[in-house]
Amino acid sequence: MGSPAPLGGRFWRLIAATFLGFLGFGTVLPGLAPHIRHDLGGSDRTVGFVIGTFSVVALCSRIFAGRLADRKGRKRAFLTGLCSCTLAGVAYLLPIGIRSMYLGRVFQGIGEACLYTGAAAWAVEVAGLNRSARALGYLSSGIWGGVAAGPLIGQLLGSFERSAQFQVVLAISAIVLLSGVSEEYKPAMHAEKRPWLRRSIVPAGIAVGFVNVHYPVITGFLILHLARHGNSGPAAFSTYAGFVLLSRFFLGGLPDRIHPRITFYAGLAGMAGGLAIIATGPPFWGAVLGAGLLGFGFSFPWASIASTVLKRTADNERGSTVSVLSAFYDLFVGASSFSAGIVANRFGYAAAFIMAISALGAAAIGGRYVFAKLAPGERPAETEIAAAAEAS
């Protein structure tokens, strides 16, 4: 059996457009809070409300984004997201004070929901279902690369206004890049109306949600926790982000080649080990090792779950499926942000990392139901697509 054909230029243009979209998103982030607080005279409470507006809007936009991708096409959803990101950059520049920040975050939330939903469903279909995990891995690398590089560029630009202008340029560039990319997916003319949240996706959503409970813990408390133990937080976070980026790029296709259950639980084990090391407050190299192990393990659960679910999903429902899984991510990350703050305030920073480890146990239970239909050694793509075809 020969090796699969290489991913073509159309696929890499999708990844490049995704990178540009999230690069613009990351560029405005470092200057947002200082601009609200110092330039516009907002309070700390206003900063929190403006930043939180994005999460609420993104979560509520998932339903719209998924249905748009399934009923109007992946390209339409992708371009809608990029157009909304363009409007976000324009809104940030409007001379209407704090209201411009709220308006920008609203457009940013809609843009992120549509951009990712359209990109994920489209990339999987262009790459082929048998390479869905690899496609999602490359897509995640583009997202992480954009989000990681964006703040650096934002600092180099020197002002929030320039960052907002740069976001507009990047979003328009991505629109131009996608304009010549063809789409093979054809929406059904009279698609049957189905509930947005199907019961079969709930275990996958719960598993994805609990896996990501660690994220607000890392972003909120890693540097504060390690400041008491050699101040290795910045190096540890960079190691964590670097391992996520590189592992998803080079190893993201592992769930396509071996049983996705194996990569899922191996990833959870790596994450738990990394979090446990960090929770002990290790010296510098111990913290870097723990963060690297955490980032490496985090590279696999999402692709393992999402690729398995998408292989079971009819082509005219994949956009909605991506949006549901993303909504679980938003919900759990938002809720765990508050929970981690309460736990850290009452029991200390280490307790927040232990909370994240406990969440991985819940993710492992959810994963059992996701992979329950797969017999040992069974490949999910052929059997479940055939079953879906018979059911229809």
N, C-alpha and C positions, 0 to 999 in steps of 0.2 A: 504493500500500500504506500503510495507516494506521499510526500509532504504536501500540505495544503498550499494553494496558491497564495502568494504574498498579498497583503492588504494593499489595495490600490490607492491612487492619488485622491480619489473621491473621499475615501475614509480619512486620510490624513488632513484633508481640507476641513473636514468636520471637526477633527481634534484641534486644528489650528484656530478655527473660529471660536471653539469653546474656550481655548486658552486666552484668546483676546478678550472675550466677554468677561471672564473672571479676573483677568489682569486689570481691567478697568474697575471692576468691583473692589479689588484689593487696593488699588491706587488711592482711592478716596478714604479708606478706613483710618489710617493713622492721623489724618488731620481733622476728622469729623468732630470728635469730642472737643479738642482745643478750639476749633472754630465756633462751635456752639457756646462754649463756656466763656471764651475771652473776646472773640470778635462780635458775637451777637448778644452777649450779656445773659445767657441762659444759666440756670442753676444746675446743680448736679442731678436733681430730680428730672429736669428737662432733658439732660443728656441721656439718662436711662430710658425715658419715655420715647425719645426719638430713635434710639438704637433698637429698642424693643418693638417699635412699629414694624420694622422689617420682618421680624420673625412671625408676628401675627399675620401680616399681609401674605407672606410667603406660604404659611400654613393654609390660609383660607383660599389661596390661589391654586392649590394643587388640584382641586376638583376641576376647575376651569381648564387648567393646563393639560390634564390628562384627556379630557373629552375633546379639546381642541386638536391634540395630536392624533387621536383616533378618528375623528370625524372630518377634519380638514387637512390632515397630513402632518408628518413630522417636521417638514420644512416650514410649514406655516407656523407651527408652534415655536420652532427655533427662532425664526425671524421676528415673531411677535415678542419673544424675550429680548432679543437684541434691540428692537425698536424701543421697548420699555426702558432698557438700560440707557439708551440715548436720551430719552426724555428725562431720566433721573439726573443725568449730568447737566442737562439744560435747567431743570428745576432747581438744582443746587445753586445756580448762578442768578436766579431771579432776585430782585431787590425787595423782597417781602419779609425779611427777617427770619424768625424761627419757622414760620410757615413754609418757607422754601425747603427747610431741612425735612420737615414731616412729609411734604409732597415728594421730595426726592427719594425718601425711604419707602414710600408707598410704591412708586414706580420701580424701585430697586427690588422690592419683594416680588412684585408681579414678574419682573424680568427674570429673576433667578429661577422662579418656579417654572416658567415656560421654557426658558433656555435649557435647563437641565433635563426636563421631561422630554422635550423634542430631541435633544442631542443623544440621550441615552437610548431611546427607542430607535432612532435613525441609525446610530452607530452599530447596534446589535444586528439590525437587518442588513446593513451594508457588509458587515464582516461575515455574517452567516451565524445561525443558531449554534453550530458546532464550535464556534469561536466567540461565543457571547461573553464568557468571563474575560478573555483577552481584550475584547473591545471595551468592556467596562473598566478594565484595569488601565488601558491607555487613556480613556476618557477621564478617569480619576486623576491620572498623572497630569493631564492638561489642566484640570481644575486646581489641583494642589500647587502646580507650578505657577499658575496665574495668581493665586491667592498669596503665595509665598513671595513672589517677585514684586507684586503690586505695592506693598508698603515701602519697599526699598526705593522704588521709583517715585512714590509719593513724597518721600522725604527729600529726594534729590530735586524734585520740582520746586519745593520750597514754600508753597502756599496752597491752601485748599482750593482756591479758585482755579489755579493751574491744573491741579489734580482732576477737578471736575471737567475742565476743558479736555484734558487728555482722555478721560473716560468716554466722552462723546466721540473723539477721534477714533478710539479703539473699537467702539461699538459699530460705528459706520464702516470701518475697515473690515470688520467681521461680516457685516451685511454684504459688502461688495465681494468678499471672498466666497460667500455662499451663493451668490446670485447665479453663478454658472454651474452649480452642482445639481445634477438631476436626482429626482426621487422616484423610485420604482413603486413605492407603496401607493395603492389606490384605495381610498376610503370606500366603504360600502355605501351604495346609494340610499338604501333603506335599512340602516343598522338598527338592530333590535335594542331597545332601551334596557339597560341593565343597571342594577344598583352600583353606586360608586364603590362601596366597601363590600367586597365579597368575603364570605366567611372563610373561604379557603386561603385567603391572603393574610388573615389575622395572625396566625402563628409566625409567618415570615416577618411581618411588620413588628411584632413584639420582639423577635430575636434581633432584628436590625436595631430597634430602639434601645434595647438593653446593652448591646455592644457599644453604642455611642454614648452611654452615660459617662464614660471616662473622659469624653472630650472637654466638657466644661470644667471638669476637675483639673485637667492638664492645663488648659488655657488660663484658668482662674487662680490656681494654687500651686502649680509646680515651682514657679520662681520664688514665691513667698516661702514655701516649705523648704526648699533647698538653700535659701539665703542663710538659714541657720546652720547649714552643713557644708560650708566651703563655698557658698555662693556659685554653685555649678548650674543654676537654673537656666540661664541663657544658652549655655552649651548643650545642656540636656534637651531643651526644647528644639534647638536646631537639629540635633541628632534624631530626635523623634520625627520631625517633619521630613528630614532628608531620607530616612529609612522608609517612610510611607511613600514618598515620591518615587524612589528608586525601585522599591520592591513591587509596587503596582505596575511600574513600567516594564521591568524585566521579568517578573514572575507572575504577573496578573493572569496569565493564561493557564496556570496550574490546575484550576478546577475544571478546565476542559480536557485535561489529559489524565487526571486521576480522579477518583471519586470525590465529588464536592463535599461530602460529609467529612472526609479526612482533612481537607484543607480548612474547613470551617472549625473543627475542634482543635486542630493543631494551632490555628490562629488564636483561638481563645486561650489555649494553654500558654502561648507566648505572651499574650497580653497580660494574663494573670501573673506570670512570672515577673514581667517588667514592672507592673504596678507594685507587686510585693517588695521588690528590691527598692524602688523609690520610696515606698512608705516607711522603710526603716531609717531613712535619712542617711544614706551612704556617703562616703567620701567622693571626690570628684569623679574618678574613673568608674566607680560603682554606679553613680547616678547616670553617667553617659551610657554605660552598658545596659542599665535598666530601661532607659528611654529608647535606646536602639532596639531592644527586644520587644518593647511595647509597640513601637512603630512598625517593626517587621511583622508581628502578629496581627496588627490591625489591618494589614494589607490584604488579608484573605477572606474574612467573614462576609463582607458585603458582596464581593464577586461570587462567592460560593452560594449565598442565598439568592441573590438577584438572578444569576444565570439559571439556577434550578427552577425558579418560579417562572421566568420568562419562557423557558422551554416548554412549560406546561400551559402557556397562555396562547390563545388565538391571536393572530396578527392584528386584528382590529380591536384588541383590548390591551395591547402592550403599553401604550401610552398611559392609560389609566392605571395599569399595574405599577409602573414606575412612579406615578404621582402618589399612589397610596403608600408605597414603601418610603418615599421621601417625606410624606406627611408624618409617618410614624417617627422618622428621624427628627423632624422639627419638634414634634410633641415631646419626645423623651429628652431631647437636649434642652428644651426650654424648662421642662419640669425639673430635670436634674440640676439645672443651674441654681434654682432656688434651694433644692434639697442639699446640694453640696455646700452652699453658703451657710445654711442652718447647722449642718453637721460640723463643718469646720469651725464655726463660731463657738459651738458648745463643747466639742470634744477635741478640737485641734486639727491641724492640716492632715496628719497621718490618717485620721479617721475618714476623711473624704476619699482617700485612695482605697481604703478598705471597703467603703461603700461601693466604689467602682468595681472592685473585685467581686463583691457579692452580686452585682448586676450581671457580671459575666456568667455566674451560675444560673441566673434566670434565663439568660440568652441560650445557654446550653440546653435547658429544658425546652425552650421554644424551638430550637433546632431539631429536636427529636421528632416533632410533629411535621416539620418541613421536609425532612428526609425520610419519613416513615414509609412512603410509597416506593422507595427505591430499594430493591433487594440487593444483597451483597454483589458487587461487581456489575450491577445493571447501569447502563447509560441512560440518562433521563430523556434525551432528545427524541429518539425514535419512538419509544414505547408510548410516551405521554402525548406526543403530537398525534400519533395514530389513534389513541383513545379519544382525544378531543375531536378528531375528524369523524369518528364513528358516532359520538354523542350529538354532533351537529346534523 
